[in-house]
Amino acid sequence: MHCVSWLLLWTCLLMLGIIVRGAPAQCPSECHCHGDLQHVICDNVGLKKIPQVSEATRLLNLQRNNLGSIPTGAFSESKGLISLHMQHCHLREIGSQAFKGLNKLVYLYLSNNDISTIKPSAFEDLTELTYLHLDGNQISNLPKGIFSPMINLFVLQLSDNKLRELRQGTFSGAKDLRWLHISNNELTTLHPSSLDDVENLAILHLDGNKMSTYPSVAMSKLRVVEELTLGKNPMKTIPDNAFQSFGRYMEKLHLDNMGLEKLSDGAFTGVTAVKVLHLENNRLKSIPKSLQFNTITNLTLFNNPWNCSCQIAPLRKWMDSIPIPNRPDALCASPNQHKGKQVRDITGFKRCRPKTARTKKGMRQ
């Protein structure tokens, strides 16, 4: 009996020890917690500092609080976090090692703050991070290698900031990045080596910047871009071979609202898969010879001064191949006999002869 009593007591002490060691932290008083503290919701509750939560917490929502900054080690007790939401928190700075210990974090939302400073090593330990949203801030500079801990980064949102340039090494380490959004910044150019580390980008949004020339060298490092937006950049020309390095993959291309005056004849060399092409609100008069229409399903052309000569006969032929309601608006500005008419309504193109290739001896084939 004596042995049995000691055995029961030892078992009870063991159980008590386990219960004590595994006791979860309390739910922060201002917040709502669900699923044994796995989800901690502190949305718009007047927080002035980041609360400590249990290691069992997987999702922490701190949106719409006045937090100001993320100091070093702010989440040192929250090592189980997978998703962290800090939108609209009046954040101005991300301190060095701000997310230290969060090596399970996959989703980090820092959109719509006032972040202007990101300290070196700010993102240390974020080796599992896959989605990073920094859009809607005041970021003008990205330290070299700032994203290097994020070896699994897939989506990076940097739109609506004040970035003026992308330098060599900016994306060092983020070799698996596939979606990069840098719309509505102040980029005037891309450094020739700025995209070397992210050659596998599939979606690249650069619209709404201040680039006056197409960054041919930087873009030539990309291999598999499927969607590219360049609209609302003040470029007058798109050069030959602009999209050649990824042309067989590109399905969506936005070149609208740029003041474009010319697409070079070889601009679309190598582009064989484009389905969606936006060219509206420019100063284009002609379609480049290299543009193939056979894959296009959505084409916008309005508000351009088209020269309705034989040069755009391939466009007219393509229009004939699609249903009438889907034929795009394209108004002729010249020659005089067609001025003010829609390209789709002109019948004279049937007299246009396609140019025939010549043999090396100069004879027509």
C-alpha positions in Angstrom: 0.0 0.0 0.0 2.8 2.4 0.9 4.4 1.9 -2.5 1.1 2.5 -4.2 0.5 5.7 -2.4 3.9 7.0 -3.4 3.3 6.0 -6.9 0.0 7.9 -7.0 1.6 11.0 -5.4 4.5 10.9 -7.9 2.0 10.6 -10.8 0.0 13.5 -9.5 3.1 15.7 -9.1 4.2 14.8 -12.7 0.7 15.7 -14.0 0.7 19.0 -12.0 4.1 19.8 -13.4 3.0 19.3 -16.9 -0.1 21.4 -16.3 2.0 24.2 -14.8 4.6 24.2 -17.5 2.1 24.0 -20.3 -0.3 26.7 -18.9 -1.1 29.2 -21.7 -0.8 32.9 -21.1 -3.9 34.8 -20.4 -5.8 36.5 -23.2 -4.8 40.3 -23.2 -7.6 42.1 -21.4 -8.5 44.4 -24.4 -8.6 41.5 -26.9 -10.8 38.6 -27.9 -9.3 35.2 -28.1 -10.5 32.0 -29.8 -9.5 28.4 -30.0 -7.5 28.2 -26.8 -5.6 31.4 -27.6 -4.7 30.3 -31.2 -6.4 33.4 -32.6 -6.0 36.7 -30.7 -8.0 39.6 -32.1 -7.1 43.1 -30.9 -8.6 45.1 -33.8 -9.1 48.8 -33.0 -9.0 48.5 -29.2 -6.8 51.5 -28.3 -3.5 49.6 -27.8 -0.4 51.8 -27.4 2.1 48.9 -27.3 2.3 45.3 -28.6 0.8 42.8 -26.2 2.5 39.6 -25.2 0.6 36.5 -26.3 1.0 32.8 -25.8 3.4 30.6 -27.8 0.2 28.7 -28.7 -1.1 31.7 -30.7 -1.1 31.3 -34.4 -2.8 34.5 -35.6 -2.5 37.9 -34.0 -4.6 40.8 -35.3 -3.4 44.2 -34.1 -5.0 46.3 -36.8 -6.1 49.9 -36.2 -4.1 50.6 -33.0 -1.7 53.4 -32.3 1.6 51.5 -32.0 4.2 53.9 -33.4 7.0 51.4 -33.8 8.0 47.8 -33.6 10.9 47.6 -31.1 13.6 44.9 -30.9 12.2 41.6 -29.6 8.6 42.8 -29.5 7.4 39.3 -30.3 9.9 37.3 -28.3 7.2 35.4 -26.5 5.1 34.8 -29.6 7.2 32.1 -31.3 4.2 30.2 -32.7 2.8 33.0 -34.8 2.0 32.1 -38.4 0.0 35.2 -39.3 0.5 38.8 -38.0 -1.7 41.7 -39.0 -0.5 45.2 -38.2 -2.3 47.4 -40.9 -3.3 51.0 -40.0 -1.2 51.0 -36.8 0.5 54.4 -37.3 3.8 52.5 -37.5 6.8 54.8 -38.3 9.7 52.5 -37.8 10.6 48.8 -37.8 13.5 48.3 -35.4 16.4 45.9 -35.8 15.4 42.3 -35.0 11.8 43.5 -34.6 10.5 40.0 -35.4 13.2 38.0 -33.7 12.0 34.5 -32.9 9.2 34.4 -35.4 10.7 31.6 -37.5 7.3 30.1 -38.2 5.7 33.3 -39.5 4.2 32.9 -43.0 2.0 36.1 -43.4 3.1 39.6 -42.4 0.8 42.5 -43.1 2.2 46.0 -42.5 0.1 47.9 -45.1 -1.2 51.5 -44.7 1.1 52.8 -42.0 3.7 55.6 -41.9 6.8 53.4 -42.1 9.7 55.4 -43.4 12.6 53.6 -41.7 13.4 49.9 -41.8 16.5 49.1 -39.7 19.1 46.6 -40.8 18.3 43.1 -39.6 14.6 44.1 -39.1 13.4 40.9 -40.8 15.9 38.6 -39.2 14.5 35.1 -38.4 11.7 35.4 -40.9 12.9 32.3 -42.8 9.4 30.9 -43.4 7.8 34.2 -44.4 6.0 33.8 -47.7 3.7 36.9 -47.9 5.0 40.4 -47.0 2.7 43.5 -47.4 4.4 46.8 -47.0 2.2 48.8 -49.4 0.8 52.2 -48.4 3.8 53.5 -46.4 6.5 56.2 -46.7 9.4 54.0 -47.6 12.0 55.8 -49.8 15.0 53.5 -49.4 15.5 49.7 -49.0 18.8 48.7 -47.4 20.8 46.2 -49.4 19.9 42.7 -48.4 17.0 43.7 -46.2 15.0 40.7 -47.5 17.8 38.2 -47.5 16.5 36.2 -44.5 13.3 35.5 -46.4 14.4 32.5 -48.5 10.7 31.5 -49.0 9.3 34.9 -49.9 6.7 34.5 -52.7 4.7 37.8 -52.7 6.1 41.2 -51.9 3.9 44.2 -51.9 5.7 47.6 -52.0 3.1 49.7 -53.9 2.2 53.2 -52.8 5.5 54.1 -51.2 8.2 56.7 -52.1 10.9 54.4 -53.6 13.2 56.4 -55.9 15.5 53.5 -57.1 16.1 49.8 -56.9 19.7 49.0 -56.3 21.9 46.0 -56.9 21.3 43.6 -54.0 18.0 45.0 -52.9 16.4 41.5 -53.3 19.4 39.5 -52.4 18.4 36.1 -50.9 14.7 36.3 -52.1 15.4 33.9 -55.0 11.9 32.4 -54.9 10.0 35.7 -55.2 7.3 35.4 -57.8 5.0 38.4 -57.3 6.6 41.9 -57.0 4.3 44.9 -56.8 6.0 48.3 -56.9 3.2 50.4 -58.4 2.8 54.1 -57.6 6.3 54.9 -56.3 8.9 57.4 -57.5 11.2 55.1 -59.5 13.0 56.9 -62.3 14.9 53.9 -63.4 15.9 50.3 -62.5 19.6 49.7 -61.8 20.9 47.3 -64.5 21.5 44.6 -61.8 18.5 45.3 -59.5 16.5 42.3 -60.6 19.4 39.8 -60.8 18.3 38.0 -57.7 14.7 37.6 -58.7 14.9 36.2 -62.2 11.9 33.9 -61.6 9.4 36.7 -61.2 6.0 35.8 -62.7 4.1 39.1 -61.9 5.8 42.5 -61.9 3.8 45.7 -61.4 5.8 48.9 -62.1 2.9 51.1 -63.2 2.5 54.7 -61.8 6.2 55.5 -61.5 8.5 58.1 -63.2 10.5 56.0 -65.6 11.0 57.8 -68.9 13.0 55.1 -70.6 12.4 51.3 -70.7 14.9 49.6 -68.4 16.1 47.1 -71.0 19.1 45.8 -69.2 17.4 45.1 -65.9 14.4 43.5 -67.5 16.5 41.3 -69.7 17.5 39.3 -66.5 13.9 38.1 -66.1 12.9 34.8 -67.6 9.3 33.8 -66.9 7.2 37.0 -66.4 3.5 36.3 -67.1 2.1 39.7 -66.2 3.9 43.1 -66.6 2.3 46.5 -65.9 4.1 49.7 -67.0 1.2 52.0 -67.4 1.4 55.6 -66.2 5.2 55.9 -66.7 6.2 58.7 -69.0 7.9 56.6 -71.7 7.8 57.8 -75.3 9.1 54.6 -76.9 9.4 50.9 -76.2 12.6 49.6 -77.8 13.3 46.5 -79.9 13.4 43.2 -78.0 12.0 44.8 -74.8 10.2 41.6 -73.7 12.2 39.0 -75.5 13.7 37.2 -72.5 10.3 36.3 -71.1 8.1 36.8 -74.2 7.0 33.2 -74.5 5.5 33.3 -71.1 4.0 36.8 -71.0 0.2 36.7 -71.1 -0.7 40.2 -69.8 0.9 43.5 -70.7 -0.2 47.0 -69.7 1.3 49.9 -71.6 -1.6 52.3 -71.1 -1.6 56.0 -70.1 2.1 56.6 -70.8 2.2 59.1 -73.6 3.8 56.4 -75.8 4.6 57.7 -79.3 6.1 54.6 -80.8 6.4 50.9 -80.3 9.5 49.9 -82.2 9.0 47.4 -85.0 10.8 44.7 -83.0 9.3 45.6 -79.6 7.3 42.4 -79.5 10.0 40.1 -80.8 9.7 36.8 -79.0 6.3 37.6 -77.6 4.2 34.6 -78.5 1.6 34.1 -75.7 0.1 37.5 -75.0 -3.6 37.4 -74.4 -4.3 40.8 -72.7 -2.7 44.0 -74.1 -3.6 47.5 -73.0 -2.4 50.4 -75.2 -5.1 53.0 -74.5 -4.5 56.7 -73.8 -1.3 57.1 -75.7 0.0 58.8 -78.8 0.4 55.7 -81.0 -0.2 55.9 -84.7 0.9 52.4 -85.7 1.1 48.8 -84.6 4.6 47.2 -84.7 5.3 44.5 -87.2 6.4 42.1 -84.5 3.0 42.0 -82.7 1.3 38.7 -83.3 -2.5 38.8 -82.9 -3.3 35.1 -82.9 -3.2 34.7 -79.1 -4.8 38.1 -78.2 -8.3 37.9 -76.6 -8.4 41.4 -74.9 -7.0 44.4 -76.6 -7.7 48.1 -75.7 -6.7 50.8 -78.2 -8.8 53.9 -77.6 -7.5 57.4 -77.4 -4.7 57.0 -79.8 -4.3 58.9 -83.1 -4.2 55.8 -85.3 -2.9 56.1 -88.9 -5.4 53.9 -90.8 -3.1 52.9 -93.6 -2.2 49.4 -94.7 0.2 49.2 -91.8 -2.7 48.3 -89.5 -4.3 45.8 -91.8 -3.3 42.9 -89.5 -5.2 44.6 -86.7 -8.3 45.0 -88.9 -8.0 41.3 -90.0 -7.9 40.3 -86.3 -11.0 42.3 -85.6 -12.8 40.4 -88.2 -12.0 37.2 -86.4 -13.7 38.1 -83.1 -17.4 38.8 -82.3 -18.6 42.3 -83.2 -19.4 43.3 -79.6 -15.8 42.5 -78.5 -14.1 44.5 -81.2 -12.1 47.3 -79.6 -12.6 51.0 -80.2 -9.8 52.4 -82.3 -10.4 55.8 -84.0 -8.5 56.9 -87.1 -6.8 60.2 -87.0 -5.3 59.9 -90.5 -5.4 59.8 -93.5 -8.1 62.4 -94.2 -10.5 60.0 -95.9 -10.7 57.8 -92.7 -10.4 60.5 -90.1 -12.9 60.0 -87.3 -13.8 56.5 -88.4 -13.5 53.4 -86.4 -10.9 50.9 -87.7 -13.4 48.1 -87.4 -15.7 49.9 -89.9 -13.2 50.5 -92.7 -13.3 48.1 -95.6 -10.4 49.4 -97.7 -7.8 47.2 -96.0 -8.8 44.3 -98.3 -6.7 45.9 -101.0 -3.6 45.9 -98.8 -1.0 43.3 -99.8 1.2 41.7 -97.2 4.9 42.3 -97.9 6.5 39.2 -99.3 9.9 38.0 -98.1 12.9 38.1 -100.4 15.4 35.5 -101.1 19.1 36.1 -100.5 19.4 36.8 -104.3 16.8 39.5 -104.0 14.1 37.5 -105.8 10.6 37.4 -104.5 9.5 34.0 -103.2 
